[in-house]
Amino acid sequence: MGQALSVEVRDRDGEPLSGVTVEIVIDGFFTGGGLEETTNRDGHAEFETADDYEPYRQLRIHVGGQSFGPYRISDGAYTVQLE
């Protein structure tokens, strides 16, 4: 079973952002690859990794030209605030 990941995106005032594209890039993922989803009306984007991703791997989150991380994949839920 893969890792379930959740990203909450907030604006600079701390309000959730809907309809924003979120990309997750996991260390060791094939070159140029990643996971991409769009936030829902509550500002959340949900992801599921492939089965072979160990929980110690690191990931970076990319939203609106900004990069966040690295984070451990095992953390599962992340909140990012855009500037």
MMTF fields as JSON, N, C-alpha, C and O atoms, coordinates in Angstrom:
{
  "mmtfVersion": "1.0.0",
  "mmtfProducer": "UNKNOWN",
  "numBonds": 331,
  "numAtoms": 332,
  "numGroups": 83,
  "numChains": 1,
  "numModels": 1,
  "chainsPerModel": [1],
  "groupsPerChain": [83],
  "chainIdList": ["A"],
  "bondAtomList": [4, 2, 8, 6, 12, 10, 16, 14, 20, 18, 24, 22, 28, 26, 32, 30, 36, 34, 40, 38, 44, 42, 48, 46, 52, 50, 56, 54, 60, 58, 64, 62, 68, 66, 72, 70, 76, 74, 80, 78, 84, 82, 88, 86, 92, 90, 96, 94, 100, 98, 104, 102, 108, 106, 112, 110, 116, 114, 120, 118, 124, 122, 128, 126, 132, 130, 136, 134, 140, 138, 144, 142, 148, 146, 152, 150, 156, 154, 160, 158, 164, 162, 168, 166, 172, 170, 176, 174, 180, 178, 184, 182, 188, 186, 192, 190, 196, 194, 200, 198, 204, 202, 208, 206, 212, 210, 216, 214, 220, 218, 224, 222, 228, 226, 232, 230, 236, 234, 240, 238, 244, 242, 248, 246, 252, 250, 256, 254, 260, 258, 264, 262, 268, 266, 272, 270, 276, 274, 280, 278, 284, 282, 288, 286, 292, 290, 296, 294, 300, 298, 304, 302, 308, 306, 312, 310, 316, 314, 320, 318, 324, 322, 328, 326],
  "bondOrderList": [1, 1, 1, 1, 1, 1, 1, 1, 1, 1, 1, 1, 1, 1, 1, 1, 1, 1, 1, 1, 1, 1, 1, 1, 1, 1, 1, 1, 1, 1, 1, 1, 1, 1, 1, 1, 1, 1, 1, 1, 1, 1, 1, 1, 1, 1, 1, 1, 1, 1, 1, 1, 1, 1, 1, 1, 1, 1, 1, 1, 1, 1, 1, 1, 1, 1, 1, 1, 1, 1, 1, 1, 1, 1, 1, 1, 1, 1, 1, 1, 1, 1],
  "groupList": [{"groupName": "MET", "atomNameList": ["N", "CA", "C", "O"], "elementList": ["N", "C", "C", "O"], "formalChargeList": [0, 0, 0, 0], "bondAtomList": [1, 0, 2, 1, 3, 2], "bondOrderList": [1, 1, 2], "singleLetterCode": "M", "chemCompType": "L-PEPTIDE LINKING"}, {"groupName": "GLY", "atomNameList": ["N", "CA", "C", "O"], "elementList": ["N", "C", "C", "O"], "formalChargeList": [0, 0, 0, 0], "bondAtomList": [1, 0, 2, 1, 3, 2], "bondOrderList": [1, 1, 2], "singleLetterCode": "G", "chemCompType": "PEPTIDE LINKING"}, {"groupName": "GLN", "atomNameList": ["N", "CA", "C", "O"], "elementList": ["N", "C", "C", "O"], "formalChargeList": [0, 0, 0, 0], "bondAtomList": [1, 0, 2, 1, 3, 2], "bondOrderList": [1, 1, 2], "singleLetterCode": "Q", "chemCompType": "L-PEPTIDE LINKING"}, {"groupName": "ALA", "atomNameList": ["N", "CA", "C", "O"], "elementList": ["N", "C", "C", "O"], "formalChargeList": [0, 0, 0, 0], "bondAtomList": [1, 0, 2, 1, 3, 2], "bondOrderList": [1, 1, 2], "singleLetterCode": "A", "chemCompType": "L-PEPTIDE LINKING"}, {"groupName": "LEU", "atomNameList": ["N", "CA", "C", "O"], "elementList": ["N", "C", "C", "O"], "formalChargeList": [0, 0, 0, 0], "bondAtomList": [1, 0, 2, 1, 3, 2], "bondOrderList": [1, 1, 2], "singleLetterCode": "L", "chemCompType": "L-PEPTIDE LINKING"}, {"groupName": "SER", "atomNameList": ["N", "CA", "C", "O"], "elementList": ["N", "C", "C", "O"], "formalChargeList": [0, 0, 0, 0], "bondAtomList": [1, 0, 2, 1, 3, 2], "bondOrderList": [1, 1, 2], "singleLetterCode": "S", "chemCompType": "L-PEPTIDE LINKING"}, {"groupName": "VAL", "atomNameList": ["N", "CA", "C", "O"], "elementList": ["N", "C", "C", "O"], "formalChargeList": [0, 0, 0, 0], "bondAtomList": [1, 0, 2, 1, 3, 2], "bondOrderList": [1, 1, 2], "singleLetterCode": "V", "chemCompType": "L-PEPTIDE LINKING"}, {"groupName": "GLU", "atomNameList": ["N", "CA", "C", "O"], "elementList": ["N", "C", "C", "O"], "formalChargeList": [0, 0, 0, 0], "bondAtomList": [1, 0, 2, 1, 3, 2], "bondOrderList": [1, 1, 2], "singleLetterCode": "E", "chemCompType": "L-PEPTIDE LINKING"}, {"groupName": "ARG", "atomNameList": ["N", "CA", "C", "O"], "elementList": ["N", "C", "C", "O"], "formalChargeList": [0, 0, 0, 0], "bondAtomList": [1, 0, 2, 1, 3, 2], "bondOrderList": [1, 1, 2], "singleLetterCode": "R", "chemCompType": "L-PEPTIDE LINKING"}, {"groupName": "ASP", "atomNameList": ["N", "CA", "C", "O"], "elementList": ["N", "C", "C", "O"], "formalChargeList": [0, 0, 0, 0], "bondAtomList": [1, 0, 2, 1, 3, 2], "bondOrderList": [1, 1, 2], "singleLetterCode": "D", "chemCompType": "L-PEPTIDE LINKING"}, {"groupName": "PRO", "atomNameList": ["N", "CA", "C", "O"], "elementList": ["N", "C", "C", "O"], "formalChargeList": [0, 0, 0, 0], "bondAtomList": [1, 0, 2, 1, 3, 2], "bondOrderList": [1, 1, 2], "singleLetterCode": "P", "chemCompType": "L-PEPTIDE LINKING"}, {"groupName": "THR", "atomNameList": ["N", "CA", "C", "O"], "elementList": ["N", "C", "C", "O"], "formalChargeList": [0, 0, 0, 0], "bondAtomList": [1, 0, 2, 1, 3, 2], "bondOrderList": [1, 1, 2], "singleLetterCode": "T", "chemCompType": "L-PEPTIDE LINKING"}, {"groupName": "ILE", "atomNameList": ["N", "CA", "C", "O"], "elementList": ["N", "C", "C", "O"], "formalChargeList": [0, 0, 0, 0], "bondAtomList": [1, 0, 2, 1, 3, 2], "bondOrderList": [1, 1, 2], "singleLetterCode": "I", "chemCompType": "L-PEPTIDE LINKING"}, {"groupName": "PHE", "atomNameList": ["N", "CA", "C", "O"], "elementList": ["N", "C", "C", "O"], "formalChargeList": [0, 0, 0, 0], "bondAtomList": [1, 0, 2, 1, 3, 2], "bondOrderList": [1, 1, 2], "singleLetterCode": "F", "chemCompType": "L-PEPTIDE LINKING"}, {"groupName": "ASN", "atomNameList": ["N", "CA", "C", "O"], "elementList": ["N", "C", "C", "O"], "formalChargeList": [0, 0, 0, 0], "bondAtomList": [1, 0, 2, 1, 3, 2], "bondOrderList": [1, 1, 2], "singleLetterCode": "N", "chemCompType": "L-PEPTIDE LINKING"}, {"groupName": "HIS", "atomNameList": ["N", "CA", "C", "O"], "elementList": ["N", "C", "C", "O"], "formalChargeList": [0, 0, 0, 0], "bondAtomList": [1, 0, 2, 1, 3, 2], "bondOrderList": [1, 1, 2], "singleLetterCode": "H", "chemCompType": "L-PEPTIDE LINKING"}, {"groupName": "TYR", "atomNameList": ["N", "CA", "C", "O"], "elementList": ["N", "C", "C", "O"], "formalChargeList": [0, 0, 0, 0], "bondAtomList": [1, 0, 2, 1, 3, 2], "bondOrderList": [1, 1, 2], "singleLetterCode": "Y", "chemCompType": "L-PEPTIDE LINKING"}],
  "groupTypeList": [0, 1, 2, 3, 4, 5, 6, 7, 6, 8, 9, 8, 9, 1, 7, 10, 4, 5, 1, 6, 11, 6, 7, 12, 6, 12, 9, 1, 13, 13, 11, 1, 1, 1, 4, 7, 7, 11, 11, 14, 8, 9, 1, 15, 3, 7, 13, 7, 11, 3, 9, 9, 16, 7, 10, 16, 8, 2, 4, 8, 12, 15, 6, 1, 1, 2, 5, 13, 1, 10, 16, 8, 12, 5, 9, 1, 3, 16, 11, 6, 2, 4, 7],
  "groupIdList": [1, 2, 3, 4, 5, 6, 7, 8, 9, 10, 11, 12, 13, 14, 15, 16, 17, 18, 19, 20, 21, 22, 23, 24, 25, 26, 27, 28, 29, 30, 31, 32, 33, 34, 35, 36, 37, 38, 39, 40, 41, 42, 43, 44, 45, 46, 47, 48, 49, 50, 51, 52, 53, 54, 55, 56, 57, 58, 59, 60, 61, 62, 63, 64, 65, 66, 67, 68, 69, 70, 71, 72, 73, 74, 75, 76, 77, 78, 79, 80, 81, 82, 83],
  "secStructList": [7, 7, 7, 3, 3, 3, 3, 3, 3, 3, 7, 6, 6, 1, 7, 5, 7, 7, 1, 7, 3, 3, 3, 3, 3, 3, 6, 6, 1, 7, 6, 6, 7, 7, 3, 3, 3, 3, 7, 7, 6, 6, 1, 3, 3, 3, 3, 3, 7, 7, 6, 6, 7, 7, 6, 6, 7, 3, 3, 3, 3, 3, 3, 6, 6, 3, 3, 3, 3, 3, 3, 3, 4, 4, 4, 7, 3, 3, 3, 3, 3, 7, 7],
  "xCoordList": [0.841, 0.0, 0.882, 1.889, 0.514, 1.264, 1.038, 0.269, 1.708, 1.575, 0.471, 0.442, -0.433, -1.457, -0.885, -0.426, -0.915, -0.368, -1.446, -2.252, -1.456, -2.421, -1.673, -0.84, -1.98, -1.365, -2.469, -3.403, -2.357, -3.279, -2.536, -1.427, -3.148, -2.524, -3.288, -4.509, -2.54, -3.137, -2.457, -1.29, -3.21, -2.627, -1.868, -1.789, -1.315, -0.494, -1.293, -0.713, -2.629, -3.483, -3.959, -4.702, -3.529, -3.909, -5.22, -5.726, -5.78, -7.039, -6.759, -5.791, -7.603, -7.401, -7.595, -8.449, -6.792, -6.861, -7.416, -6.874, -8.486, -9.057, -8.616, -8.305, -8.596, -8.262, -6.804, -6.471, -5.927, -4.488, -3.812, -4.121, -2.901, -2.164, -1.023, -0.236, -0.95, 0.089, 0.876, 0.289, 2.197, 3.043, 3.929, 4.516, 4.015, 4.916, 5.987, 5.682, 7.245, 8.365, 9.056, 9.503, 9.132, 9.706, 11.112, 11.336, 12.069, 13.435, 13.403, 12.727, 14.142, 14.205, 13.127, 13.154, 12.178, 11.118, 11.777, 12.789, 11.231, 11.855, 12.067, 11.316, 13.086, 13.491, 12.33, 11.643, 12.119, 11.062, 9.677, 8.693, 9.578, 8.274, 7.835, 8.593, 6.615, 6.045, 4.564, 4.021, 3.926, 2.479, 1.859, 2.415, 0.719, 0.093, -1.41, -2.067, -1.936, -3.368, -3.755, -2.896, -5.055, -5.591, -6.309, -6.993, -6.16, -6.818, -8.329, -8.831, -9.047, -10.503, -10.921, -10.073, -12.194, -12.683, -12.179, -12.216, -11.703, -11.145, -9.633, -9.002, -9.05, -7.614, -6.771, -5.557, -7.397, -6.673, -6.471, -7.349, -5.307, -5.009, -4.578, -3.728, -5.165, -4.888, -4.09, -4.368, -3.089, -2.212, -2.077, -2.26, -1.758, -1.414, -0.167, -0.144, 0.878, 2.118, 2.027, 1.098, 2.994, 3.122, 3.48, 3.927, 3.281, 3.505, 4.95, 5.207, 5.894, 7.303, 8.02, 9.251, 7.299, 7.951, 8.096, 7.112, 9.334, 9.621, 9.329, 9.501, 8.884, 8.509, 9.665, 9.42, 10.912, 12.045, 12.412, 13.217, 11.851, 12.182, 11.709, 10.8, 12.345, 11.968, 11.237, 11.388, 10.433, 9.685, 9.735, 10.029, 9.446, 9.296, 7.926, 7.419, 7.336, 6.024, 6.207, 6.864, 5.623, 5.714, 4.309, 3.422, 4.125, 2.829, 3.084, 3.852, 2.453, 2.52, 3.92, 4.158, 4.856, 6.225, 7.06, 8.221, 6.49, 7.222, 7.489, 6.724, 8.581, 8.975, 9.048, 9.531, 8.566, 8.546, 9.154, 8.948, 9.907, 10.5, 12.009, 12.549, 12.685, 12.149, 11.427, 11.699, 10.495, 9.749, 9.927, 10.219, 9.75, 9.743, 8.392, 7.354, 8.41, 7.178, 6.249, 5.031, 6.807, 5.991, 5.192, 4.317, 5.474, 4.73, 3.27, 2.41, 2.972, 1.603, 0.78, 0.147, 0.757, -0.056, 0.839, 1.666, 0.655, 1.507, 0.64, -0.37, 1.03, 0.372, 1.429, 2.49, 1.134, 2.05, 1.314, 0.125, 2.035, 1.453, 2.226, 3.436, 1.511, 2.138, 2.43, 1.714, 3.481, 3.855, 3.332, 3.55],
  "yCoordList": [-1.187, 0.0, 1.245, 1.293, 2.235, 3.475, 4.383, 4.066, 5.495, 6.507, 7.494, 7.981, 7.79, 8.817, 10.148, 10.268, 11.141, 12.46, 13.512, 13.422, 14.503, 15.595, 16.917, 17.091, 17.842, 19.169, 20.206, 20.22, 21.074, 22.198, 23.455, 23.718, 24.232, 25.444, 26.656, 26.741, 27.594, 28.822, 30.037, 29.984, 31.131, 32.368, 33.071, 32.56, 34.229, 34.936, 35.366, 35.636, 35.437, 35.789, 34.562, 34.684, 33.368, 32.138, 31.54, 30.594, 32.081, 31.565, 30.433, 30.507, 29.377, 28.278, 28.728, 29.566, 28.161, 28.491, 27.303, 26.2, 27.52, 26.448, 26.606, 27.706, 25.474, 25.49, 25.735, 26.129, 25.509, 25.731, 24.393, 23.381, 24.386, 23.172, 22.961, 23.869, 21.739, 21.351, 20.201, 19.219, 20.315, 19.237, 18.753, 19.548, 17.435, 16.81, 16.07, 15.289, 16.322, 15.609, 14.828, 15.394, 13.513, 12.62, 12.229, 11.878, 12.285, 11.85, 10.428, 9.555, 10.211, 8.89, 8.648, 7.63, 9.565, 9.451, 9.597, 10.289, 8.963, 9.024, 10.474, 11.365, 10.701, 12.049, 12.82, 12.33, 14.035, 14.88, 14.514, 15.102, 13.564, 13.087, 13.692, 14.391, 13.415, 13.894, 13.6, 13.022, 13.992, 13.842, 15.225, 16.176, 15.353, 16.662, 16.546, 15.655, 17.446, 17.52, 18.987, 19.863, 19.237, 20.584, 20.636, 19.684, 21.741, 21.862, 21.96, 22.509, 21.411, 21.504, 22.835, 23.688, 23.017, 24.308, 24.622, 25.773, 23.581, 23.784, 23.975, 24.082, 24.019, 24.234, 22.982, 23.078, 21.79, 20.529, 19.82, 19.828, 19.214, 18.326, 16.99, 16.947, 15.902, 14.563, 13.761, 13.817, 13.01, 12.224, 10.813, 10.584, 9.876, 8.507, 8.133, 8.243, 7.687, 7.307, 5.86, 5.134, 5.464, 4.067, 3.236, 3.771, 1.936, 1.034, 0.957, 0.631, 1.25, 1.015, 2.22, 2.233, 3.217, 4.379, 4.188, 4.15, 4.07, 3.884, 5.181, 6.264, 5.093, 6.281, 7.225, 8.363, 6.793, 7.67, 8.592, 9.506, 8.377, 9.248, 10.671, 10.906, 11.613, 13.017, 13.514, 12.98, 14.56, 15.153, 16.664, 17.229, 17.295, 18.755, 19.043, 18.297, 20.142, 20.57, 21.863, 22.795, 21.911, 23.088, 23.629, 22.908, 24.918, 25.581, 27.017, 27.737, 27.432, 28.826, 29.386, 30.542, 28.583, 29.044, 29.033, 29.442, 28.574, 28.481, 27.016, 26.134, 26.766, 25.415, 25.302, 26.211, 24.184, 23.947, 22.579, 21.63, 22.485, 21.213, 21.331, 22.43, 20.231, 18.88, 18.428, 18.893, 17.502, 16.864, 15.359, 14.854, 14.646, 13.182, 12.729, 13.277, 11.735, 11.241, 10.657, 10.651, 10.169, 9.547, 10.555, 10.161, 11.848, 12.847, 12.917, 13.244, 12.621, 12.449, 13.686, 13.758, 14.665, 15.871, 17.102, 17.213, 18.015, 19.194, 20.421, 20.349, 21.546, 22.825, 23.783, 23.938, 24.429, 25.423, 26.748, 26.791, 27.818, 29.16, 29.954, 30.145, 30.415, 31.176, 32.591, 33.154, 33.158, 34.527, 35.493, 36.699],
  "zCoordList": [0.0, 0.0, 0.0, 0.706, -0.777, -0.872, 0.317, 1.225, 0.3, 1.351, 0.969, -0.161, 1.898, 1.682, 2.154, 3.29, 1.276, 1.585, 1.389, 0.463, 2.257, 2.165, 2.29, 3.18, 1.388, 1.426, 1.536, 0.734, 2.537, 2.676, 2.242, 2.708, 1.35, 0.822, 1.339, 1.214, 1.924, 2.46, 1.834, 1.446, 1.746, 1.232, 2.348, 3.465, 2.052, 3.057, 4.272, 5.324, 4.149, 5.287, 6.053, 7.027, 5.612, 6.29, 5.813, 6.418, 4.731, 4.188, 3.194, 2.437, 3.187, 2.241, 0.797, 0.505, -0.102, -1.526, -2.306, -2.226, -3.053, -3.872, -5.321, -5.777, -6.042, -7.459, -7.775, -8.893, -6.807, -6.98, -7.292, -6.664, -8.252, -8.597, -7.611, -7.34, -7.079, -6.123, -6.736, -7.192, -6.75, -7.24, -6.102, -5.369, -5.969, -5.001, -5.788, -6.689, -5.439, -6.05, -4.941, -3.944, -5.137, -4.127, -4.55, -5.708, -3.618, -3.905, -4.447, -3.903, -5.526, -6.121, -7.158, -7.85, -7.279, -8.292, -9.651, -9.765, -10.691, -12.011, -12.451, -12.056, -13.264, -13.662, -14.269, -15.165, -13.768, -14.302, -13.818, -14.267, -12.918, -12.475, -11.167, -10.495, -10.823, -9.576, -9.555, -10.496, -8.5, -8.357, -8.423, -7.875, -9.082, -9.232, -8.996, -9.534, -8.196, -7.904, -7.767, -7.67, -7.762, -7.575, -6.237, -5.864, -5.509, -4.209, -4.371, -5.352, -3.382, -3.367, -2.744, -2.484, -2.507, -1.994, -0.59, -0.155, 0.127, 1.463, 1.442, 2.494, 0.238, 0.115, 0.265, 0.443, 0.197, 0.359, -0.98, -1.843, -1.133, -2.259, -1.661, -0.771, -2.153, -1.628, -2.653, -3.851, -2.168, -3.026, -2.47, -1.274, -3.346, -2.957, -3.741, -4.967, -3.034, -3.714, -4.182, -3.829, -4.97, -5.368, -4.137, -3.123, -4.24, -3.106, -2.644, -1.485, -3.522, -3.183, -2.577, -2.534, -2.116, -1.502, 0.003, 0.742, 0.43, 1.84, 2.593, 2.033, 3.868, 4.627, 4.95, 5.349, 4.79, 5.099, 3.927, 4.105, 2.755, 1.617, 1.88, 2.676, 1.195, 1.359, 0.127, -0.972, 0.342, -0.755, -0.658, 0.395, -1.761, -1.831, -2.417, -3.255, -1.959, -2.425, -3.212, -2.748, -4.399, -5.268, -5.517, -5.974, -5.206, -5.395, -5.844, -5.207, -6.922, -7.356, -7.489, -7.138, -7.994, -8.169, -6.9, -6.922, -5.798, -4.532, -4.206, -4.597, -3.486, -3.121, -1.605, -0.93, -1.076, 0.364, 0.644, -0.113, 1.744, 2.114, 2.136, 2.003, 2.299, 2.191, 3.459, 4.566, 3.245, 4.327, 4.194, 3.11, 5.302, 5.245, 4.718, 5.091, 3.857, 3.267, 4.332, 4.151, 5.434, 6.479, 7.295, 8.067, 7.142, 7.907, 7.478, 8.296, 6.224, 5.758, 5.476, 4.423, 6.369, 6.181, 6.288, 7.193, 5.35, 5.271, 5.041, 4.34, 5.629, 5.366, 4.849, 5.454, 3.719, 3.17, 3.059, 2.742, 3.323, 3.242, 2.203, 2.324, 1.178, 0.108, 0.558, 1.385, 0.011, 0.35, -0.676, -0.557]
}
